[in-house]
Amino acid sequence: MIIDAHAHLGHDYVFDEEITEEELITQYRKDHVDGAIIQPFISRPYIEETKAYHNRIAEFCDAGKGLFYGMASINPHFKDEEVYDELKRCVKELGFVGVKITPIAHAVNPASKDGMKIFDMARELKITVMVHTGSGAPFSDPMMILPAAKQFPDVKIVIAHAGTDLLKSEAVFLTKTYDQIYIEPSWLGISATKAVIESCGVNKVMFSSDHPRNVPMELLKYRNLISDSEDLERVLSGTVIEAFELKTK
């Protein structure tokens, strides 16, 4: 079984990037990927457009059935009630399994008041928080997650991109130190990915692409680095199932 822990759908108004439903499905079929956690690209900074993105993802996941799950992405600087109401709707009505903090696009420090409220809401709603790390420092420095890791030990956290090659050591430190933290090394070089696996163990590492064109390369990394079939299965699906408490049946 293969589940992509980090996929996007829609148009990104910050990075001028777009991924369609057809692109995702075509690539997943080609590479025999069984499912994915789908999150929005960055919408225009309006709650109405954010809701529309979430609705589009819910429709896509429902059409895919089975192993496709939604992840919310809400600008933490929106009014507190707007953020909470939309996140609650995503979880309770749309069945989403997590929420994403993107410091570089939302101009938010995960350790700030607005950043920390996302973790607080995630705790109440019993969902996982994914945090973009790497590009966009200092807010995207993995160490900005440290206050949340300490304050919310019952909230599972996924470090997206493993801090990239530049801040990999910080991401590894957090993952090894805190039981509730997991790591996904999308876009990380193969040598750095090898170091992450050796340092954190396969039980903390998950396959992810971030972009459909990246799927075959990311899969190739793990298939070259991990020879044990059970360890490979853990990275390709087991870790993400545990980190997001996915229902796979």
MIKOL-238420 format. One line per 5 residues: number of its first residue (from 1); their letters; for each residue x, y, z of N, C-alpha, C. Coordinates in steps of 0.02 Angstrom, whole numbers, plus 50000, padded with zeros to 5 digits. Example, Ala and Ser with C-alpha at 12.3 -4.5 7.8 and 13.67 -1.06 7.14 Angstrom:
REM residues 2
1	as	50660:49716:50390:50615:49775:50390:50660:49835:50390 ~ 50642:49888:50354:50684:49947:50357:50645:50002:50394
REM end
This chain:
REM residues 249
1	miida	50042:49940:50000:50000:50000:50000:50044:50062:50000 ~ 50024:50113:49961:50061:50176:49958:50012:50234:49968 ~ 50026:50276:50017:49985:50335:50030:50030:50396:50032 ~ 50016:50445:49990:50054:50507:49987:50032:50553:50044 ~ 50078:50570:50088:50060:50609:50147:50053:50684:50133
6	hahlg	50073:50706:50074:50076:50779:50062:50062:50793:49988 ~ 49999:50807:49972:49980:50823:49904:49938:50886:49903 ~ 49941:50923:49848:49904:50986:49841:49855:50982:49783 ~ 49803:51023:49789:49753:51029:49735:49732:51102:49729 ~ 49726:51125:49667:49702:51193:49655:49756:51240:49630
11	hdyvf	49742:51305:49634:49790:51356:49612:49821:51390:49673 ~ 49886:51399:49670:49922:51433:49724:49935:51506:49703 ~ 49905:51552:49741:49911:51623:49724:49975:51655:49751 ~ 50012:51619:49792:50077:51644:49817:50133:51623:49769 ~ 50133:51559:49749:50187:51533:49708:50167:51522:49635
16	deeit	50106:51543:49618:50081:51540:49549:50089:51470:49520 ~ 50065:51421:49557:50069:51350:49539:49999:51322:49537 ~ 49988:51271:49495:49921:51241:49492:49926:51166:49481 ~ 49884:51129:49517:49879:51057:49508:49805:51039:49504 ~ 49788:51000:49453:49718:50981:49442:49704:50911:49467
21	eeeli	49640:50896:49472:49619:50828:49491:49646:50776:49443 ~ 49643:50792:49379:49666:50745:49328:49741:50731:49334 ~ 49780:50783:49349:49852:50773:49357:49867:50725:49415 ~ 49833:50735:49470:49843:50692:49528:49825:50619:49512 ~ 49766:50609:49487:49743:50541:49473:49787:50506:49421
26	tqyrk	49805:50542:49368:49847:50513:49316:49914:50490:49343 ~ 49945:50533:49384:50011:50515:49412:50005:50458:49462 ~ 49954:50460:49504:49946:50407:49553:49933:50339:49520 ~ 49894:50338:49468:49882:50276:49432:49946:50250:49400 ~ 49985:50295:49372:50047:50277:49339:50096:50245:49388
31	dhvdg	50099:50272:49449:50148:50248:49498:50117:50202:49551 ~ 50055:50182:49540:50022:50134:49585:50017:50159:49657 ~ 50002:50224:49663:49990:50254:49729:49916:50245:49746 ~ 49903:50218:49804:49834:50199:49822:49792:50256:49850 ~ 49824:50307:49876:49786:50362:49906:49831:50418:49928
36	aiiqp	49801:50469:49958:49841:50528:49977:49802:50571:50026 ~ 49838:50613:50061:49808:50666:50101:49814:50729:50058 ~ 49756:50757:50041:49753:50813:49993:49740:50878:50031 ~ 49782:50927:50019:49773:50993:50050:49770:51047:49996 ~ 49741:51104:50012:49736:51158:49962:49804:51190:49950
41	fisrp	49812:51217:49891:49864:51267:49881:49841:51331:49916 ~ 49881:51382:49915:49864:51444:49950:49815:51485:49910 ~ 49756:51495:49938:49704:51534:49905:49716:51609:49916 ~ 49675:51649:49885:49676:51721:49901:49654:51727:49974 ~ 49676:51781:50009:49665:51786:50081:49594:51806:50101
46	yieet	49547:51762:50083:49477:51774:50102:49448:51708:50126 ~ 49409:51710:50178:49382:51649:50206:49335:51614:50157 ~ 49300:51652:50115:49255:51621:50067:49293:51578:50017 ~ 49351:51603:49994:49391:51563:49947:49422:51503:49981 ~ 49440:51511:50044:49467:51455:50082:49415:51399:50087
51	kayhn	49353:51417:50101:49299:51368:50105:49289:51333:50038 ~ 49292:51371:49985:49282:51342:49918:49337:51291:49903 ~ 49398:51306:49921:49453:51259:49912:49441:51195:49951 ~ 49419:51202:50012:49406:51143:50053:49349:51101:50024 ~ 49298:51133:49998:49243:51097:49968:49266:51057:49906
56	riaef	49311:51088:49868:49338:51055:49808:49377:50992:49828 ~ 49415:50997:49881:49454:50940:49905:49408:50885:49931 ~ 49357:50904:49967:49309:50855:49993:49276:50817:49935 ~ 49258:50851:49882:49228:50819:49824:49277:50771:49791 ~ 49340:50792:49786:49391:50750:49756:49402:50686:49797
61	cdagk	49407:50695:49862:49419:50637:49906:49359:50589:49905 ~ 49300:50616:49902:49240:50575:49901:49236:50536:49835 ~ 49256:50569:49781:49255:50536:49715:49307:50481:49712 ~ 49365:50493:49745:49418:50442:49745:49403:50384:49791 ~ 49361:50398:49842:49341:50347:49891:49402:50316:49926
66	glfyg	49388:50280:49979:49439:50238:50011:49496:50274:50044 ~ 49551:50283:50008:49613:50305:50038:49632:50377:50023 ~ 49583:50419:50008:49596:50490:49998:49564:50529:50055 ~ 49603:50575:50083:49583:50611:50143:49599:50686:50134 ~ 49560:50728:50166:49571:50800:50160:49611:50828:50218
71	masin	49649:50882:50202:49684:50920:50254:49668:50994:50244 ~ 49650:51027:50297:49633:51098:50293:49695:51142:50290 ~ 49686:51200:50260:49738:51252:50260:49703:51319:50266 ~ 49710:51350:50324:49675:51412:50339:49725:51464:50363 ~ 49721:51523:50336:49766:51576:50358:49756:51589:50433
76	phfkd	49806:51577:50474:49798:51586:50547:49783:51658:50567 ~ 49794:51705:50522:49781:51776:50538:49708:51796:50527 ~ 49668:51751:50500:49596:51765:50498:49570:51772:50569 ~ 49511:51800:50577:49481:51806:50643:49476:51738:50675 ~ 49487:51736:50741:49488:51672:50777:49425:51631:50763
81	eevyd	49367:51663:50764:49305:51626:50755:49300:51598:50683 ~ 49328:51635:50634:49327:51611:50566:49370:51549:50558 ~ 49429:51552:50588:49475:51495:50584:49444:51434:50618 ~ 49418:51443:50677:49390:51387:50715:49329:51358:50680 ~ 49283:51401:50658:49222:51376:50627:49238:51337:50563
86	elkrc	49285:51362:50523:49301:51327:50461:49339:51263:50474 ~ 49385:51263:50522:49421:51202:50538:49374:51149:50566 ~ 49328:51170:50609:49279:51124:50637:49235:51095:50581 ~ 49215:51137:50534:49174:51113:50477:49213:51061:50437 ~ 49277:51075:50425:49319:51029:50387:49323:50961:50420
91	vkelg	49329:50961:50486:49336:50898:50523:49270:50863:50532 ~ 49220:50899:50557:49157:50868:50575:49112:50853:50516 ~ 49113:50897:50465:49068:50889:50408:49102:50858:50347 ~ 49165:50878:50335:49200:50854:50275:49246:50795:50289 ~ 49257:50780:50352:49297:50721:50369:49372:50730:50362
96	fvgvk	49397:50792:50365:49469:50804:50357:49507:50776:50417 ~ 49570:50758:50405:49610:50725:50457:49667:50768:50484 ~ 49676:50828:50458:49731:50870:50481:49724:50941:50459 ~ 49772:50983:50481:49774:51053:50461:49847:51072:50449 ~ 49858:51115:50400:49926:51134:50380:49941:51206:50400
101	itpia	50000:51217:50427:50026:51284:50439:50082:51295:50388 ~ 50076:51348:50349:50126:51363:50298:50157:51432:50312 ~ 50209:51434:50353:50238:51499:50373:50258:51544:50315 ~ 50287:51516:50262:50311:51557:50207:50255:51589:50168 ~ 50197:51557:50164:50141:51583:50125:50092:51624:50167
106	havnp	50083:51604:50230:50036:51638:50275:50070:51691:50318 ~ 50136:51698:50310:50173:51747:50350:50159:51738:50424 ~ 50166:51676:50447:50150:51662:50517:50206:51622:50549 ~ 50224:51640:50609:50271:51602:50649:50231:51550:50688 ~ 50246:51486:50681:50208:51435:50718:50208:51446:50793
111	askdg	50259:51481:50818:50265:51494:50890:50229:51557:50912 ~ 50200:51594:50864:50164:51656:50881:50095:51639:50908 ~ 50060:51691:50931:49992:51681:50958:49947:51650:50905 ~ 49948:51677:50844:49905:51650:50792:49926:51580:50770 ~ 49992:51568:50772:50016:51501:50755:49996:51450:50807
116	mkifd	50003:51468:50869:49989:51420:50923:49914:51404:50928 ~ 49872:51450:50907:49800:51435:50911:49781:51378:50865 ~ 49818:51367:50812:49805:51311:50768:49816:51245:50804 ~ 49870:51241:50842:49883:51180:50881:49830:51170:50935 ~ 49808:51224:50965:49756:51220:51017:49691:51194:50988
121	marel	49672:51220:50929:49612:51197:50896:49619:51124:50874 ~ 49678:51106:50850:49690:51037:50829:49683:50989:50887 ~ 49705:51010:50946:49698:50968:51005:49624:50956:51020 ~ 49584:51009:51017:49513:51001:51032:49479:50956:50980 ~ 49498:50964:50917:49466:50927:50863:49498:50859:50850
126	kitvm	49553:50845:50887:49588:50781:50882:49612:50766:50811 ~ 49648:50815:50783:49678:50806:50717:49752:50822:50720 ~ 49787:50804:50668:49860:50813:50663:49876:50879:50629 ~ 49932:50909:50649:49955:50972:50619:50018:50958:50578 ~ 50016:50978:50515:50076:50976:50472:50103:51047:50467
131	vhtgs	50169:51055:50472:50200:51121:50469:50253:51122:50414 ~ 50245:51167:50367:50296:51177:50315:50360:51202:50348 ~ 50417:51173:50330:50481:51196:50356:50532:51201:50299 ~ 50585:51238:50313:50637:51246:50263:50635:51316:50233 ~ 50614:51322:50170:50611:51387:50138:50563:51432:50175
136	gapfs	50584:51495:50185:50543:51542:50222:50566:51554:50293 ~ 50627:51533:50308:50656:51547:50374:50661:51622:50385 ~ 50654:51647:50448:50656:51608:50510:50591:51575:50531 ~ 50533:51598:50505:50470:51568:50527:50465:51494:50510 ~ 50499:51473:50455:50496:51404:50433:50552:51361:50463
141	dpmmi	50590:51388:50508:50640:51349:50544:50603:51296:50586 ~ 50621:51232:50581:50586:51181:50620:50584:51197:50695 ~ 50634:51232:50720:50635:51246:50792:50578:51291:50814 ~ 50544:51324:50767:50486:51364:50784:50428:51319:50807 ~ 50434:51254:50796:50383:51207:50817:50393:51188:50891
146	lpaak	50451:51201:50918:50468:51179:50985:50418:51200:51038 ~ 50396:51263:51041:50347:51282:51092:50282:51241:51089 ~ 50259:51227:51028:50198:51187:51021:50209:51115:51043 ~ 50268:51089:51026:50284:51020:51047:50282:51013:51122 ~ 50306:51064:51156:50307:51063:51229:50238:51075:51259
151	qfpdv	50200:51121:51230:50136:51140:51259:50080:51091:51241 ~ 50087:51057:51184:50034:51012:51161:50061:50942:51147 ~ 50080:50906:51199:50110:50839:51190:50061:50788:51162 ~ 49996:50805:51164:49945:50759:51138:49924:50775:51067 ~ 49957:50823:51036:49943:50841:50966:49998:50814:50922
156	kivia	49980:50771:50875:50030:50744:50829:50050:50798:50778 ~ 50115:50801:50764:50143:50853:50720:50185:50819:50666 ~ 50177:50841:50604:50218:50817:50549:50260:50874:50523 ~ 50326:50864:50522:50372:50915:50496:50379:50905:50421 ~ 50347:50948:50382:50348:50942:50310:50416:50964:50282
161	hagtd	50441:50925:50235:50505:50938:50200:50566:50929:50244 ~ 50556:50906:50305:50612:50891:50350:50661:50949:50357 ~ 50634:51010:50352:50677:51069:50358:50720:51083:50297 ~ 50713:51042:50245:50756:51041:50186:50828:51027:50208 ~ 50872:51021:50159:50941:51002:50175:50974:51051:50224
166	llkse	50954:51115:50220:50986:51166:50261:50970:51159:50335 ~ 50907:51142:50353:50885:51139:50422:50864:51068:50443 ~ 50892:51019:50408:50876:50950:50422:50893:50930:50494 ~ 50949:50953:50519:50970:50933:50586:50920:50954:50639 ~ 50891:51014:50631:50841:51038:50679:50778:50995:50676
171	avflt	50758:50977:50614:50698:50935:50606:50709:50866:50637 ~ 50769:50838:50626:50785:50773:50655:50786:50776:50731 ~ 50815:50828:50758:50817:50836:50831:50747:50834:50860 ~ 50701:50872:50832:50633:50875:50859:50598:50807:50852 ~ 50608:50774:50795:50576:50710:50783:50600:50657:50832
176	ktydq	50665:50658:50846:50693:50609:50893:50674:50624:50965 ~ 50664:50688:50981:50653:50709:51050:50580:50701:51072 ~ 50534:50712:51026:50462:50713:51044:50425:50655:51010 ~ 50392:50616:51051:50356:50557:51027:50302:50575:50976 ~ 50271:50633:50985:50213:50650:50943:50233:50681:50876
181	iyiep	50298:50689:50864:50322:50721:50802:50345:50668:50752 ~ 50323:50678:50689:50343:50637:50633:50376:50682:50581 ~ 50407:50650:50531:50445:50689:50482:50432:50663:50411 ~ 50423:50710:50364:50415:50690:50294:50468:50728:50253 ~ 50512:50692:50220:50570:50723:50186:50560:50737:50112
186	swlgi	50501:50760:50091:50492:50775:50020:50540:50830:49998 ~ 50567:50822:49938:50616:50867:49907:50686:50861:49938 ~ 50694:50821:49989:50759:50813:50020:50803:50769:49976 ~ 50868:50785:49971:50914:50744:49932:50919:50674:49960 ~ 50943:50628:49920:50943:50558:49941:50990:50546:49999
191	satka	51047:50580:50001:51094:50570:50057:51064:50597:50121 ~ 51031:50654:50117:50999:50683:50176:50940:50640:50198 ~ 50904:50612:50150:50848:50567:50167:50874:50505:50203 ~ 50929:50478:50179:50960:50421:50212:50977:50437:50285 ~ 51004:50497:50296:51022:50517:50364:50960:50524:50407
196	viesc	50906:50549:50380:50843:50556:50417:50817:50487:50438 ~ 50817:50440:50392:50792:50373:50407:50835:50340:50460 ~ 50901:50346:50454:50946:50316:50503:50940:50348:50572 ~ 50928:50413:50573:50924:50449:50637:50856:50440:50671 ~ 50803:50444:50632:50736:50445:50661:50702:50376:50661
201	gvnkv	50723:50332:50617:50693:50267:50612:50632:50267:50566 ~ 50617:50211:50535:50562:50208:50487:50494:50222:50519 ~ 50488:50212:50584:50424:50224:50617:50405:50297:50622 ~ 50453:50342:50607:50440:50414:50610:50440:50446:50541 ~ 50459:50409:50489:50469:50438:50422:50412:50417:50376
206	mfssd	50386:50464:50335:50332:50448:50289:50345:50474:50218 ~ 50323:50434:50170:50327:50454:50099:50280:50511:50085 ~ 50304:50559:50045:50262:50614:50023:50292:50644:49961 ~ 50251:50676:49920:50275:50703:49856:50275:50779:49852 ~ 50223:50811:49878:50212:50883:49873:50191:50905:49803
211	hprnv	50206:50865:49753:50188:50881:49683:50185:50816:49644 ~ 50134:50806:49601:50129:50743:49565:50191:50726:49523 ~ 50224:50777:49495:50284:50762:49456:50340:50734:49499 ~ 50335:50744:49564:50386:50722:49611:50375:50651:49636 ~ 50317:50622:49623:50299:50556:49649:50350:50502:49631
216	pmell	50368:50493:49566:50414:50438:49550:50482:50446:49581 ~ 50507:50508:49588:50573:50520:49618:50572:50505:49692 ~ 50519:50526:49726:50515:50513:49798:50509:50438:49812 ~ 50470:50403:49772:50465:50330:49781:50532:50296:49769 ~ 50567:50320:49718:50632:50291:49701:50682:50299:49758
221	kyrnl	50679:50356:49793:50724:50366:49850:50717:50310:49901 ~ 50656:50297:49921:50645:50247:49974:50659:50176:49950 ~ 50642:50162:49888:50654:50095:49862:50728:50080:49854 ~ 50768:50132:49847:50840:50123:49844:50873:50122:49912 ~ 50842:50156:49960:50872:50162:50027:50850:50108:50075
226	isdse	50791:50079:50064:50764:50030:50112:50756:49962:50079 ~ 50792:49913:50103:50791:49847:50073:50740:49801:50106 ~ 50726:49811:50170:50679:49770:50206:50608:49787:50185 ~ 50569:49738:50165:50502:49750:50138:50455:49779:50191 ~ 50461:49756:50252:50417:49782:50305:50435:49855:50322
231	dlerv	50499:49871:50322:50519:49940:50335:50495:49985:50278 ~ 50500:49961:50217:50478:50000:50160:50402:50012:50164 ~ 50365:49961:50181:50293:49967:50189:50275:50018:50243 ~ 50314:50018:50296:50303:50066:50350:50310:50138:50324 ~ 50362:50152:50286:50374:50220:50261:50323:50239:50208
236	lsgtv	50304:50192:50165:50259:50208:50110:50186:50215:50132 ~ 50169:50187:50190:50099:50194:50212:50090:50190:50288 ~ 50128:50149:50321:50117:50137:50392:50124:50199:50436 ~ 50174:50238:50423:50186:50297:50466:50131:50349:50457 ~ 50111:50362:50396:50059:50412:50385:49992:50388:50414
241	ieafe	49979:50323:50410:49917:50297:50440:49917:50309:50515 ~ 49974:50298:50547:49979:50309:50619:49977:50383:50636 ~ 50014:50424:50601:50020:50495:50617:49953:50532:50610 ~ 49913:50512:50561:49849:50546:50550:49789:50503:50572 ~ 49804:50445:50601:49751:50400:50626:49700:50386:50570
246	lktk	49725:50366:50512:49683:50356:50453:49644:50290:50459 ~ 49583:50293:50437:49542:50233:50432:49551:50207:50361 ~ 49578:50146:50355:49595:50120:50289:49549:50064:50266 ~ 49496:50051:50304:49448:50000:50284:49378:50029:50283
REM end
